Amino acid sequence: MEPPPDERTGYQYKREPGQLKRTRMGFLDPTPDVVSLSVLPRDDYGFVDWSKAIGIGIISPRDSIPGAEAPAEPLQTPPDVLIRSKLDFMPDVIFPHSSHTVWLKCGVCHPKIFEEKAGATPISMIGIWKGEFCGRCHDRVAFPIRNCFRCHSAPRDAKK
């Protein structure tokens, strides 16, 4: 039970998930809990650059989950994966594990969406556009896939 308002000096209100936000005096607090999207960094196309927002410390997704325990061991980030483009004129894709493991555990994608061995899952742009593979998140909660060169950014290896 919370102390009465006149005894609240030094009292730190800790809200449980689902409870309304209150001021130090116990009144409902209408101010937002979230960072306004207007202060978040943008990429070259005007979309929020979530990775940069994490990198400069504006947001901290893992630390913001109430009741979440820190992992016993630090996560070993797998190396980035080179995905060869099927079209000669299109640059290859470098899949950055590091920017994904900030948000997600490996089991979110492996093995349901992607096999753990690089190249074992036959990824296609048609599948991505239909919401498969990368399209499970991108164009939904992650940046849009309309900017081809956001992913297709690795120069083609002429020796292939």
Steps between C-alpha positions, in 0.01 A plus 500: 500500500629848414564748781261796531599814300641689800745214568620460142826694527774277371243242391575366154196385314577186299229420254431140408416414136139590426468757779426865433784750528480726807681809631693506829183617672297210365305686231465356151788621282395565137854553365618241249729216607663473163760688303336708228581370154592856404820483708618169352773501235398446139663316213561654157142425401332654805422176683593455867848351533437271798855365508644851523248589774630206703862585419472856629299393805160655429330162539599177669259223401633214710534709815149638469310174547354498852599192697740372233812340636840575354648200319737291710767529232548777246359408161762396248397680182540276195695643206321691225375289210555578132193418291566486129257682276343286228508790253832610352419871514390496868756536780528217754353521851694500824272380778620672822443266794616771742212740428247216529627343823459833678124446464456127468619165628631256238201268552260763360635431149688170527399239392134599430568777246864437405710184524807559716744417220566797273350447155278208605176702480395587143419869554318684222381858461153374406490312830620809689231713333240238603610524865736205512868500602610861571146612417377352828621823667605739224207698363322427828698597811842556343600739222320466166647286225418752226854638514684214324846635574451512876560121491658452159810697592794262453699540178481192280804274498613488138659154549182322611 
